[in-house]
């Protein structure tokens, strides 16, 4: 089975009646120096959520703003 090596963050929202998609830069999944799977999952989750938040207007970023 092959796995993706990058994630592309996408902000999806509605603005003035328009459906908006904003794509961010690829996030490589290579995080070096992490021994614990739990830590790796936490770091990747945080990085992805932060990257998605950057694709949204500030008013929609919530806890990641």
PyMOL Python script that loads the backbone (N, CA, C, O; Angstrom):
from pymol import cmd

cmd.read_pdbstr("""\
ATOM      1  N   UNK A   1       0.843  -1.173   0.000  1.00  0.00           N
ATOM      2  CA  UNK A   1       0.000   0.000   0.000  1.00  0.00           C
ATOM      3  C   UNK A   1       0.892   1.242   0.000  1.00  0.00           C
ATOM      4  O   UNK A   1       1.862   1.310   0.755  1.00  0.00           O
ATOM      5  N   UNK A   2       0.570   2.213  -0.836  1.00  0.00           N
ATOM      6  CA  UNK A   2       1.335   3.453  -0.896  1.00  0.00           C
ATOM      7  C   UNK A   2       0.646   4.513  -0.056  1.00  0.00           C
ATOM      8  O   UNK A   2      -0.581   4.559   0.029  1.00  0.00           O
ATOM      9  N   UNK A   3       1.447   5.357   0.556  1.00  0.00           N
ATOM     10  CA  UNK A   3       0.928   6.439   1.371  1.00  0.00           C
ATOM     11  C   UNK A   3       1.358   7.774   0.783  1.00  0.00           C
ATOM     12  O   UNK A   3       2.408   7.881   0.149  1.00  0.00           O
ATOM     13  N   UNK A   4       0.539   8.779   1.002  1.00  0.00           N
ATOM     14  CA  UNK A   4       0.894  10.126   0.571  1.00  0.00           C
ATOM     15  C   UNK A   4       2.078  10.619   1.397  1.00  0.00           C
ATOM     16  O   UNK A   4       2.198  10.283   2.575  1.00  0.00           O
ATOM     17  N   UNK A   5       2.935  11.400   0.793  1.00  0.00           N
ATOM     18  CA  UNK A   5       4.077  11.964   1.497  1.00  0.00           C
ATOM     19  C   UNK A   5       3.879  13.438   1.803  1.00  0.00           C
ATOM     20  O   UNK A   5       4.711  14.052   2.471  1.00  0.00           O
ATOM     21  N   UNK A   6       2.795  14.003   1.323  1.00  0.00           N
ATOM     22  CA  UNK A   6       2.479  15.407   1.599  1.00  0.00           C
ATOM     23  C   UNK A   6       0.976  15.549   1.828  1.00  0.00           C
ATOM     24  O   UNK A   6       0.178  14.716   1.399  1.00  0.00           O
ATOM     25  N   UNK A   7       0.622  16.616   2.508  1.00  0.00           N
ATOM     26  CA  UNK A   7      -0.771  17.006   2.678  1.00  0.00           C
ATOM     27  C   UNK A   7      -0.910  18.415   2.132  1.00  0.00           C
ATOM     28  O   UNK A   7      -0.048  19.262   2.364  1.00  0.00           O
ATOM     29  N   UNK A   8      -1.986  18.668   1.411  1.00  0.00           N
ATOM     30  CA  UNK A   8      -2.260  20.010   0.901  1.00  0.00           C
ATOM     31  C   UNK A   8      -3.423  20.578   1.720  1.00  0.00           C
ATOM     32  O   UNK A   8      -4.541  20.069   1.643  1.00  0.00           O
ATOM     33  N   UNK A   9      -3.163  21.636   2.506  1.00  0.00           N
ATOM     34  CA  UNK A   9      -4.242  22.223   3.297  1.00  0.00           C
ATOM     35  C   UNK A   9      -5.202  23.011   2.413  1.00  0.00           C
ATOM     36  O   UNK A   9      -4.784  23.723   1.500  1.00  0.00           O
ATOM     37  N   UNK A  10      -6.499  22.872   2.699  1.00  0.00           N
ATOM     38  CA  UNK A  10      -7.522  23.565   1.926  1.00  0.00           C
ATOM     39  C   UNK A  10      -8.488  24.246   2.887  1.00  0.00           C
ATOM     40  O   UNK A  10      -9.062  23.612   3.772  1.00  0.00           O
ATOM     41  N   UNK A  11      -8.653  25.537   2.694  1.00  0.00           N
ATOM     42  CA  UNK A  11      -9.665  26.272   3.438  1.00  0.00           C
ATOM     43  C   UNK A  11     -10.930  26.326   2.587  1.00  0.00           C
ATOM     44  O   UNK A  11     -10.885  26.734   1.427  1.00  0.00           O
ATOM     45  N   UNK A  12     -12.050  25.916   3.160  1.00  0.00           N
ATOM     46  CA  UNK A  12     -13.325  25.905   2.444  1.00  0.00           C
ATOM     47  C   UNK A  12     -14.303  26.750   3.246  1.00  0.00           C
ATOM     48  O   UNK A  12     -14.541  26.491   4.426  1.00  0.00           O
ATOM     49  N   UNK A  13     -14.869  27.764   2.595  1.00  0.00           N
ATOM     50  CA  UNK A  13     -15.787  28.657   3.292  1.00  0.00           C
ATOM     51  C   UNK A  13     -16.679  29.385   2.297  1.00  0.00           C
ATOM     52  O   UNK A  13     -16.441  29.357   1.090  1.00  0.00           O
ATOM     53  N   UNK A  14     -17.706  30.035   2.825  1.00  0.00           N
ATOM     54  CA  UNK A  14     -18.617  30.820   2.000  1.00  0.00           C
ATOM     55  C   UNK A  14     -18.393  32.291   2.324  1.00  0.00           C
ATOM     56  O   UNK A  14     -18.279  32.666   3.491  1.00  0.00           O
ATOM     57  N   UNK A  15     -18.330  33.119   1.292  1.00  0.00           N
ATOM     58  CA  UNK A  15     -18.109  34.548   1.472  1.00  0.00           C
ATOM     59  C   UNK A  15     -18.993  35.314   0.491  1.00  0.00           C
ATOM     60  O   UNK A  15     -18.851  35.178  -0.725  1.00  0.00           O
ATOM     61  N   UNK A  16     -19.891  36.105   1.023  1.00  0.00           N
ATOM     62  CA  UNK A  16     -20.832  36.882   0.197  1.00  0.00           C
ATOM     63  C   UNK A  16     -21.573  36.017  -0.822  1.00  0.00           C
ATOM     64  O   UNK A  16     -21.754  36.409  -1.975  1.00  0.00           O
ATOM     65  N   UNK A  17     -21.999  34.834  -0.373  1.00  0.00           N
ATOM     66  CA  UNK A  17     -22.755  33.941  -1.245  1.00  0.00           C
ATOM     67  C   UNK A  17     -21.917  33.121  -2.202  1.00  0.00           C
ATOM     68  O   UNK A  17     -22.462  32.369  -3.010  1.00  0.00           O
ATOM     69  N   UNK A  18     -20.590  33.252  -2.126  1.00  0.00           N
ATOM     70  CA  UNK A  18     -19.694  32.487  -2.999  1.00  0.00           C
ATOM     71  C   UNK A  18     -19.033  31.355  -2.223  1.00  0.00           C
ATOM     72  O   UNK A  18     -18.635  31.536  -1.073  1.00  0.00           O
ATOM     73  N   UNK A  19     -18.916  30.202  -2.844  1.00  0.00           N
ATOM     74  CA  UNK A  19     -18.211  29.057  -2.277  1.00  0.00           C
ATOM     75  C   UNK A  19     -16.732  29.238  -2.570  1.00  0.00           C
ATOM     76  O   UNK A  19     -16.339  29.326  -3.733  1.00  0.00           O
ATOM     77  N   UNK A  20     -15.912  29.295  -1.538  1.00  0.00           N
ATOM     78  CA  UNK A  20     -14.487  29.594  -1.713  1.00  0.00           C
ATOM     79  C   UNK A  20     -13.616  28.415  -1.310  1.00  0.00           C
ATOM     80  O   UNK A  20     -13.844  27.782  -0.279  1.00  0.00           O
ATOM     81  N   UNK A  21     -12.628  28.134  -2.123  1.00  0.00           N
ATOM     82  CA  UNK A  21     -11.595  27.142  -1.834  1.00  0.00           C
ATOM     83  C   UNK A  21     -10.254  27.847  -1.942  1.00  0.00           C
ATOM     84  O   UNK A  21      -9.965  28.492  -2.950  1.00  0.00           O
ATOM     85  N   UNK A  22      -9.441  27.725  -0.913  1.00  0.00           N
ATOM     86  CA  UNK A  22      -8.105  28.317  -0.957  1.00  0.00           C
ATOM     87  C   UNK A  22      -7.109  27.225  -0.592  1.00  0.00           C
ATOM     88  O   UNK A  22      -7.187  26.638   0.487  1.00  0.00           O
ATOM     89  N   UNK A  23      -6.176  26.959  -1.495  1.00  0.00           N
ATOM     90  CA  UNK A  23      -5.194  25.901  -1.312  1.00  0.00           C
ATOM     91  C   UNK A  23      -3.887  26.478  -0.788  1.00  0.00           C
ATOM     92  O   UNK A  23      -3.414  27.511  -1.262  1.00  0.00           O
ATOM     93  N   UNK A  24      -3.314  25.795   0.196  1.00  0.00           N
ATOM     94  CA  UNK A  24      -2.028  26.209   0.743  1.00  0.00           C
ATOM     95  C   UNK A  24      -0.895  25.386   0.150  1.00  0.00           C
ATOM     96  O   UNK A  24      -1.095  24.549  -0.730  1.00  0.00           O
ATOM     97  N   UNK A  25       0.283  25.649   0.655  1.00  0.00           N
ATOM     98  CA  UNK A  25       1.466  24.895   0.210  1.00  0.00           C
ATOM     99  C   UNK A  25       1.447  23.486   0.792  1.00  0.00           C
ATOM    100  O   UNK A  25       0.876  23.240   1.854  1.00  0.00           O
ATOM    101  N   UNK A  26       2.076  22.583   0.081  1.00  0.00           N
ATOM    102  CA  UNK A  26       2.179  21.198   0.554  1.00  0.00           C
ATOM    103  C   UNK A  26       2.904  21.143   1.898  1.00  0.00           C
ATOM    104  O   UNK A  26       3.831  21.913   2.152  1.00  0.00           O
ATOM    105  N   UNK A  27       2.466  20.225   2.743  1.00  0.00           N
ATOM    106  CA  UNK A  27       3.137  19.982   4.020  1.00  0.00           C
ATOM    107  C   UNK A  27       3.769  18.595   3.931  1.00  0.00           C
ATOM    108  O   UNK A  27       3.054  17.596   3.856  1.00  0.00           O
ATOM    109  N   UNK A  28       5.107  18.522   3.937  1.00  0.00           N
ATOM    110  CA  UNK A  28       5.745  17.202   3.910  1.00  0.00           C
ATOM    111  C   UNK A  28       5.512  16.481   5.243  1.00  0.00           C
ATOM    112  O   UNK A  28       5.531  17.104   6.304  1.00  0.00           O
ATOM    113  N   UNK A  29       5.295  15.183   5.178  1.00  0.00           N
ATOM    114  CA  UNK A  29       5.023  14.415   6.388  1.00  0.00           C
ATOM    115  C   UNK A  29       6.282  13.873   7.055  1.00  0.00           C
ATOM    116  O   UNK A  29       6.206  13.061   7.978  1.00  0.00           O
ATOM    117  N   UNK A  30       7.414  14.318   6.591  1.00  0.00           N
ATOM    118  CA  UNK A  30       8.670  13.878   7.194  1.00  0.00           C
ATOM    119  C   UNK A  30       8.977  14.755   8.409  1.00  0.00           C
ATOM    120  O   UNK A  30       9.362  15.916   8.269  1.00  0.00           O
ATOM    121  N   UNK A  31       8.803  14.190   9.582  1.00  0.00           N
ATOM    122  CA  UNK A  31       9.186  14.895  10.807  1.00  0.00           C
ATOM    123  C   UNK A  31      10.275  14.050  11.452  1.00  0.00           C
ATOM    124  O   UNK A  31      10.030  12.930  11.901  1.00  0.00           O
ATOM    125  N   UNK A  32      11.461  14.595  11.489  1.00  0.00           N
ATOM    126  CA  UNK A  32      12.618  13.834  11.973  1.00  0.00           C
ATOM    127  C   UNK A  32      12.799  13.981  13.479  1.00  0.00           C
ATOM    128  O   UNK A  32      12.419  14.996  14.064  1.00  0.00           O
ATOM    129  N   UNK A  33      13.376  12.969  14.093  1.00  0.00           N
ATOM    130  CA  UNK A  33      13.719  13.037  15.498  1.00  0.00           C
ATOM    131  C   UNK A  33      12.563  12.803  16.451  1.00  0.00           C
ATOM    132  O   UNK A  33      12.648  13.188  17.618  1.00  0.00           O
ATOM    133  N   UNK A  34      11.492  12.189  15.993  1.00  0.00           N
ATOM    134  CA  UNK A  34      10.353  11.901  16.864  1.00  0.00           C
ATOM    135  C   UNK A  34      10.301  10.396  17.100  1.00  0.00           C
ATOM    136  O   UNK A  34      10.215   9.608  16.159  1.00  0.00           O
ATOM    137  N   UNK A  35      10.354  10.012  18.374  1.00  0.00           N
ATOM    138  CA  UNK A  35      10.377   8.593  18.722  1.00  0.00           C
ATOM    139  C   UNK A  35       8.986   8.009  18.977  1.00  0.00           C
ATOM    140  O   UNK A  35       8.771   6.813  18.780  1.00  0.00           O
ATOM    141  N   UNK A  36       8.065   8.827  19.402  1.00  0.00           N
ATOM    142  CA  UNK A  36       6.750   8.347  19.807  1.00  0.00           C
ATOM    143  C   UNK A  36       5.712   8.587  18.715  1.00  0.00           C
ATOM    144  O   UNK A  36       5.639   9.676  18.144  1.00  0.00           O
ATOM    145  N   UNK A  37       4.921   7.574  18.434  1.00  0.00           N
ATOM    146  CA  UNK A  37       3.850   7.699  17.432  1.00  0.00           C
ATOM    147  C   UNK A  37       2.827   8.746  17.875  1.00  0.00           C
ATOM    148  O   UNK A  37       2.320   9.505  17.049  1.00  0.00           O
ATOM    149  N   UNK A  38       2.521   8.792  19.180  1.00  0.00           N
ATOM    150  CA  UNK A  38       1.561   9.778  19.695  1.00  0.00           C
ATOM    151  C   UNK A  38       2.058  11.201  19.473  1.00  0.00           C
ATOM    152  O   UNK A  38       1.286  12.081  19.090  1.00  0.00           O
ATOM    153  N   UNK A  39       3.351  11.426  19.714  1.00  0.00           N
ATOM    154  CA  UNK A  39       3.923  12.754  19.505  1.00  0.00           C
ATOM    155  C   UNK A  39       3.883  13.106  18.026  1.00  0.00           C
ATOM    156  O   UNK A  39       3.559  14.237  17.664  1.00  0.00           O
ATOM    157  N   UNK A  40       4.208  12.149  17.177  1.00  0.00           N
ATOM    158  CA  UNK A  40       4.172  12.371  15.731  1.00  0.00           C
ATOM    159  C   UNK A  40       2.761  12.743  15.290  1.00  0.00           C
ATOM    160  O   UNK A  40       2.583  13.707  14.545  1.00  0.00           O
ATOM    161  N   UNK A  41       1.758  11.994  15.738  1.00  0.00           N
ATOM    162  CA  UNK A  41       0.371  12.298  15.378  1.00  0.00           C
ATOM    163  C   UNK A  41      -0.022  13.693  15.842  1.00  0.00           C
ATOM    164  O   UNK A  41      -0.672  14.433  15.104  1.00  0.00           O
ATOM    165  N   UNK A  42       0.367  14.053  17.057  1.00  0.00           N
ATOM    166  CA  UNK A  42       0.042  15.369  17.600  1.00  0.00           C
ATOM    167  C   UNK A  42       0.699  16.469  16.789  1.00  0.00           C
ATOM    168  O   UNK A  42       0.058  17.475  16.485  1.00  0.00           O
ATOM    169  N   UNK A  43       1.961  16.300  16.435  1.00  0.00           N
ATOM    170  CA  UNK A  43       2.680  17.316  15.658  1.00  0.00           C
ATOM    171  C   UNK A  43       2.077  17.480  14.266  1.00  0.00           C
ATOM    172  O   UNK A  43       1.901  18.603  13.794  1.00  0.00           O
ATOM    173  N   UNK A  44       1.765  16.382  13.619  1.00  0.00           N
ATOM    174  CA  UNK A  44       1.177  16.454  12.281  1.00  0.00           C
ATOM    175  C   UNK A  44      -0.204  17.108  12.355  1.00  0.00           C
ATOM    176  O   UNK A  44      -0.524  17.971  11.538  1.00  0.00           O
ATOM    177  N   UNK A  45      -1.016  16.704  13.322  1.00  0.00           N
ATOM    178  CA  UNK A  45      -2.352  17.285  13.471  1.00  0.00           C
ATOM    179  C   UNK A  45      -2.278  18.793  13.678  1.00  0.00           C
ATOM    180  O   UNK A  45      -3.021  19.548  13.050  1.00  0.00           O
ATOM    181  N   UNK A  46      -1.386  19.228  14.553  1.00  0.00           N
ATOM    182  CA  UNK A  46      -1.246  20.661  14.831  1.00  0.00           C
ATOM    183  C   UNK A  46      -0.775  21.410  13.589  1.00  0.00           C
ATOM    184  O   UNK A  46      -1.296  22.479  13.272  1.00  0.00           O
ATOM    185  N   UNK A  47       0.200  20.857  12.892  1.00  0.00           N
ATOM    186  CA  UNK A  47       0.714  21.505  11.675  1.00  0.00           C
ATOM    187  C   UNK A  47      -0.362  21.627  10.602  1.00  0.00           C
ATOM    188  O   UNK A  47      -0.480  22.664   9.949  1.00  0.00           O
ATOM    189  N   UNK A  48      -1.135  20.580  10.424  1.00  0.00           N
ATOM    190  CA  UNK A  48      -2.187  20.588   9.408  1.00  0.00           C
ATOM    191  C   UNK A  48      -3.282  21.587   9.778  1.00  0.00           C
ATOM    192  O   UNK A  48      -3.721  22.360   8.927  1.00  0.00           O
ATOM    193  N   UNK A  49      -3.724  21.583  11.022  1.00  0.00           N
ATOM    194  CA  UNK A  49      -4.782  22.510  11.443  1.00  0.00           C
ATOM    195  C   UNK A  49      -4.321  23.961  11.336  1.00  0.00           C
ATOM    196  O   UNK A  49      -5.096  24.827  10.930  1.00  0.00           O
ATOM    197  N   UNK A  50      -3.067  24.234  11.695  1.00  0.00           N
ATOM    198  CA  UNK A  50      -2.528  25.586  11.553  1.00  0.00           C
ATOM    199  C   UNK A  50      -2.501  26.004  10.086  1.00  0.00           C
ATOM    200  O   UNK A  50      -2.847  27.137   9.752  1.00  0.00           O
ATOM    201  N   UNK A  51      -2.088  25.088   9.213  1.00  0.00           N
ATOM    202  CA  UNK A  51      -2.006  25.390   7.780  1.00  0.00           C
ATOM    203  C   UNK A  51      -3.393  25.615   7.178  1.00  0.00           C
ATOM    204  O   UNK A  51      -3.563  26.484   6.323  1.00  0.00           O
ATOM    205  N   UNK A  52      -4.383  24.837   7.617  1.00  0.00           N
ATOM    206  CA  UNK A  52      -5.750  25.044   7.133  1.00  0.00           C
ATOM    207  C   UNK A  52      -6.257  26.403   7.605  1.00  0.00           C
ATOM    208  O   UNK A  52      -6.863  27.142   6.829  1.00  0.00           O
ATOM    209  N   UNK A  53      -6.014  26.735   8.867  1.00  0.00           N
ATOM    210  CA  UNK A  53      -6.470  28.018   9.418  1.00  0.00           C
ATOM    211  C   UNK A  53      -5.931  29.190   8.611  1.00  0.00           C
ATOM    212  O   UNK A  53      -6.632  30.184   8.418  1.00  0.00           O
ATOM    213  N   UNK A  54      -4.706  29.085   8.143  1.00  0.00           N
ATOM    214  CA  UNK A  54      -4.113  30.169   7.348  1.00  0.00           C
ATOM    215  C   UNK A  54      -4.822  30.371   6.010  1.00  0.00           C
ATOM    216  O   UNK A  54      -4.682  31.423   5.385  1.00  0.00           O
ATOM    217  N   UNK A  55      -5.577  29.375   5.572  1.00  0.00           N
ATOM    218  CA  UNK A  55      -6.299  29.482   4.301  1.00  0.00           C
ATOM    219  C   UNK A  55      -7.676  30.127   4.486  1.00  0.00           C
ATOM    220  O   UNK A  55      -8.358  30.433   3.508  1.00  0.00           O
ATOM    221  N   UNK A  56      -8.075  30.328   5.729  1.00  0.00           N
ATOM    222  CA  UNK A  56      -9.388  30.885   6.032  1.00  0.00           C
ATOM    223  C   UNK A  56      -9.287  32.354   6.413  1.00  0.00           C
ATOM    224  O   UNK A  56      -8.235  32.801   6.869  1.00  0.00           O
ATOM    225  N   UNK A  57     -10.367  33.113   6.234  1.00  0.00           N
ATOM    226  CA  UNK A  57     -10.383  34.482   6.757  1.00  0.00           C
ATOM    227  C   UNK A  57     -10.204  34.428   8.288  1.00  0.00           C
ATOM    228  O   UNK A  57     -10.630  33.468   8.929  1.00  0.00           O
ATOM    229  N   UNK A  58      -9.591  35.436   8.849  1.00  0.00           N
ATOM    230  CA  UNK A  58      -9.314  35.439  10.289  1.00  0.00           C
ATOM    231  C   UNK A  58     -10.546  35.156  11.133  1.00  0.00           C
ATOM    232  O   UNK A  58     -10.449  34.473  12.152  1.00  0.00           O
ATOM    233  N   UNK A  59     -11.687  35.662  10.733  1.00  0.00           N
ATOM    234  CA  UNK A  59     -12.914  35.488  11.524  1.00  0.00           C
ATOM    235  C   UNK A  59     -13.356  34.033  11.647  1.00  0.00           C
ATOM    236  O   UNK A  59     -14.157  33.702  12.521  1.00  0.00           O
ATOM    237  N   UNK A  60     -12.839  33.159  10.778  1.00  0.00           N
ATOM    238  CA  UNK A  60     -13.238  31.743  10.760  1.00  0.00           C
ATOM    239  C   UNK A  60     -12.180  30.809  11.336  1.00  0.00           C
ATOM    240  O   UNK A  60     -12.374  29.594  11.326  1.00  0.00           O
ATOM    241  N   UNK A  61     -11.095  31.326  11.824  1.00  0.00           N
ATOM    242  CA  UNK A  61      -9.986  30.468  12.258  1.00  0.00           C
ATOM    243  C   UNK A  61     -10.176  29.827  13.623  1.00  0.00           C
ATOM    244  O   UNK A  61      -9.495  28.851  13.937  1.00  0.00           O
ATOM    245  N   UNK A  62     -11.065  30.337  14.426  1.00  0.00           N
ATOM    246  CA  UNK A  62     -11.337  29.736  15.735  1.00  0.00           C
ATOM    247  C   UNK A  62     -10.092  29.623  16.592  1.00  0.00           C
ATOM    248  O   UNK A  62      -9.308  30.567  16.692  1.00  0.00           O
ATOM    249  N   UNK A  63      -9.913  28.466  17.208  1.00  0.00           N
ATOM    250  CA  UNK A  63      -8.787  28.231  18.122  1.00  0.00           C
ATOM    251  C   UNK A  63      -7.435  28.280  17.421  1.00  0.00           C
ATOM    252  O   UNK A  63      -6.400  28.411  18.076  1.00  0.00           O
ATOM    253  N   UNK A  64      -7.439  28.176  16.099  1.00  0.00           N
ATOM    254  CA  UNK A  64      -6.178  28.166  15.352  1.00  0.00           C
ATOM    255  C   UNK A  64      -5.825  29.549  14.795  1.00  0.00           C
ATOM    256  O   UNK A  64      -4.862  29.689  14.041  1.00  0.00           O
ATOM    257  N   UNK A  65      -6.599  30.560  15.164  1.00  0.00           N
ATOM    258  CA  UNK A  65      -6.368  31.909  14.673  1.00  0.00           C
ATOM    259  C   UNK A  65      -5.294  32.585  15.443  1.00  0.00           C
ATOM    260  O   UNK A  65      -4.966  33.738  15.163  1.00  0.00           O
TER     261      UNK A  65
END
""", "prot")
cmd.dss("prot")
cmd.show_as("cartoon", "prot")
cmd.util.cbc("prot")
cmd.orient("prot")
